[in-house]
Amino acid sequence: MKYKFLGKTGVMVSPLCMGTMSFGGIADEKTSKAMFNQCRDAGINFFDCANVYEKGRSEEVLGKLIKDCRDEVIITSKAYFQMSSNVNAGGATRYHIVRAVEDSLRRLDTDYIDLYFIHRFDEKTPIEETLSVLNDLVRQGKILYIGASNFAAWQVAKALGISAKNGWSRFECIQPMYNLVKRQAEVEILPMAESEQVGVISYSPLGGGLLSGKYGKNKAPDAGRLVENKMYMVRYADEWMHEVAGNFTALAEEENYNPVSLAVAWVGAHPGITAPIIGARNVEQLKASLDALDVDMTDELYRRIADLSYTPPLATDRNEEKTDFNYGLR
Ligand SMILES: NC(=O)c1ccc[n+]([C@@H]2O[C@H](COP(=O)([O-])OP(=O)(O)OC[C@H]3O[C@@H](n4cnc5c(N)ncnc54)[C@H](OP(=O)(O)O)[C@@H]3O)[C@@H](O)[C@H]2O)c1
């Protein structure tokens, strides 16, 4: 296993991060344990969680699993989404974050969370308030590093400037969505992260299952997230996405790879990505994602996969960037 530095920090993480959103939900405790052990056996030391996953149950399950190896793993949690009917039990306020961290520590049954994310940008709370409470929690040793999920690049860049100006802990990692049919991150987020040396653990490398081989233009399984979960159904509803999924599956078969392994490896091969966060409901599914570590992702294969979907233009797009006539290129 070739470990990578997490952004600018000296912390080394595995090139795949295991997502625990299924722990205590579609994966019961026994299956979660089997998947956790499978990851540890493969050398994975990085586990992503959130307070909102299964209303805290995922944290409780993960907490039990890390008991014997707490000092060897890097775990995350997150706050923002509403945790109860109390109007203040959500958001990125000082009020909520202090309580959310205490609650997560209790559920995870640990003294500290290695990497703590704000799950989503809070338009209603000044970012200074959020960053200052995160900084306090770092000083208290309750969280070690901080991160931002689902933020636009400008929101992260603004936060980095404010942290630097105040001498506060900065966002060392971001967590955007990224896969072959959701490539928005290529425009601003990934270039920003590379420029600022911010680590990136991206989620949904399979598009919630879309790129697993089960879907295509006129092909869908009877059960699974994209046919059962309304939010994901909507997220991946466009016809062209299912066409890409079908073409991607055909390419994977031609190359003798499980599409799951190839989709995860493609995400991980982007120079801005530290580790894709993988997700599974059982050990069989997980094996295919872990096999991404063995994919020989050549430049040619990477490009052929990228060419299956629309490449979003650069943020400074003038069209000639795609040609030999790129005026002013140094
Ligand atoms: N920050 C955020 O806002 C955010 C959002 C989402 C996720 N995350 C994190 O990212 C992690 C991974 O996200 P994700 O679950 O969306 O990842 P994903 O890899 O895109 O989707 C995983 C799903 O794909 C299907 N699948 C996986 N392996 C398969 C296989 N071998 N064969 C067939 N189907 C397979 C399964 O769904 P079915 O069996 O139902 O088809 C599985 O639950 C989560 O656990 C969480 O930690 C973060």
The ligand as an ORCA input file, in Angstrom:
! r2SCAN-3c Opt
* xyz 0 1
  N     -19.992     14.496      2.025
  C     -21.100     14.077      1.474
  O     -22.049     14.864      1.264
  C     -21.238     12.627      1.098
  C     -22.325     12.194      0.310
  C     -22.402     10.847     -0.030
  C     -21.416      9.963      0.403
  N     -20.393     10.390      1.192
  C     -19.356      9.462      1.687
  O     -18.832      8.726      0.594
  C     -19.017      7.320      0.818
  C     -19.244      6.634     -0.494
  O     -20.313      7.255     -1.187
  P     -21.327      6.397     -2.033
  O     -21.870      5.299     -1.184
  O     -22.257      7.350     -2.664
  O     -20.313      5.742     -3.108
  P     -20.539      5.024     -4.475
  O     -19.363      4.128     -4.619
  O     -20.799      5.992     -5.566
  O     -21.873      4.153     -4.305
  C     -21.893      3.002     -3.493
  C     -23.081      2.167     -3.884
  O     -22.875      1.577     -5.175
  C     -23.377      0.255     -5.188
  N     -22.222     -0.657     -5.331
  C     -21.026     -0.586     -4.691
  N     -20.229     -1.618     -5.060
  C     -20.923     -2.344     -5.940
  C     -20.629     -3.533     -6.660
  N     -19.447     -4.163     -6.520
  N     -21.576     -4.017     -7.485
  C     -22.774     -3.407     -7.634
  N     -23.107     -2.276     -6.953
  C     -22.190     -1.752     -6.125
  C     -24.081      0.043     -3.845
  O     -25.427      0.501     -3.936
  P     -26.643     -0.469     -4.299
  O     -26.299     -1.859     -3.855
  O     -27.776      0.116     -3.570
  O     -26.795     -0.381     -5.801
  C     -23.311      0.993     -2.948
  O     -24.024      1.366     -1.784
  C     -20.152      7.240      1.834
  O     -20.128      6.054      2.604
  C     -19.874      8.449      2.683
  O     -18.847      8.162      3.620
  C     -20.284     11.713      1.518
*
